[in-house]
Amino acid sequence: MRLALTFGLKHAQFEAMLREPLIDEARRLWHAKGAEPNISQLSVTTGLNRNRVLGRS
């Protein structure tokens, strides 16, 4: 957090930076269970709404 603030990273930028790895990890968890996750499952797993999972604002 301090590093992000030191470099002037704003909340929206920080959120966008973390969203992709969060979705990737959720996908890996579903694959480990032997399933191909759909958008709804990724949304529930990450807590992101469906539009955010799809990369929409």
Summary of the structure (lengths in Angstrom):
residues: 57
radius of gyration: 13.3
end to end distance: 23.4
largest distance: 41.6
contacts: 119
relative contact order: 0.12
helix: 68%
strand: 0%
